[in-house]
Structures are given as structure tokens and as C-alpha cells.
Amino acid sequence: MKKSNIYICALIETKMNKIIDKINEIDSAIQADPLHSELRILDWILYQVCINEK
């Protein structure tokens, strides 16, 4: 079971990095707000799923 979490953690981190890159490209706070929300959700999921690996 733990080995399956490794892939999930890497996948979530990759998605978070893509969102951060996209946020850095956006000038408008209105456009960036949904991405910030998605990033916060992914960060929470990453913490919950990967807490045992750290």
C-alpha cells in the first residue's frame, strides 16, 4: 500500500508545480484565484496522503 502512495505523491507534486508555473505566468489576480484554490486543495491532499513518507 505504501508503494502506491509514492506514485500519488509524485503526481500531486508535479501537478502543484504546473499550477505554480501557470500562476506565475498570469497577470490578473481574478484569473489566478481559481488556481490558488486548486493549489491549496492539492497541498492539503499531498499532506494527508504523503504524511507517512516524510
C-alpha positions as CSV (number, residue, x, y, z in Angstrom):
1,M,0.0,0.0,0.0
2,K,2.8,2.5,0.8
3,K,4.4,2.0,-2.6
4,S,1.2,3.1,-4.3
5,N,1.3,6.3,-2.3
6,I,4.8,7.1,-3.7
7,Y,3.3,7.5,-7.2
8,I,0.4,9.5,-5.9
9,C,2.7,11.9,-4.0
10,A,4.9,12.5,-7.1
11,L,1.8,13.0,-9.3
12,I,0.4,15.6,-6.9
13,E,3.7,17.4,-6.6
14,T,4.0,17.5,-10.4
15,K,0.5,19.0,-10.7
16,M,1.3,21.5,-8.0
17,N,4.4,22.6,-9.8
18,K,2.5,23.1,-13.1
19,I,-0.1,25.2,-11.3
20,I,2.6,27.3,-9.6
21,D,4.2,27.9,-13.1
22,K,0.8,28.9,-14.5
23,I,0.1,31.2,-11.6
24,N,3.4,32.9,-12.2
25,E,2.5,33.5,-15.9
26,I,-0.8,35.1,-15.1
27,D,-1.0,38.9,-14.5
28,S,-4.6,39.0,-13.3
29,A,-5.5,38.1,-9.7
30,I,-9.0,37.2,-10.9
31,Q,-7.6,34.6,-13.3
32,A,-5.1,33.3,-10.7
33,D,-7.6,32.9,-7.9
34,P,-9.1,29.5,-9.1
35,L,-5.6,28.2,-9.5
36,H,-4.7,29.3,-5.9
37,S,-7.8,27.4,-4.7
38,E,-6.8,24.3,-6.6
39,L,-3.2,24.6,-5.3
40,R,-4.5,24.8,-1.7
41,I,-6.6,21.7,-2.2
42,L,-3.7,19.7,-3.7
43,D,-1.5,20.8,-0.9
44,W,-3.9,19.5,1.6
45,I,-4.3,16.2,-0.3
46,L,-0.5,15.9,-0.5
47,Y,-0.2,16.4,3.2
48,Q,-2.9,13.8,4.0
49,V,-1.7,11.2,1.6
50,C,2.1,11.6,2.0
51,I,2.4,12.4,5.7
52,N,3.8,8.9,6.5
53,E,6.6,9.3,3.9
54,K,8.2,12.4,5.4
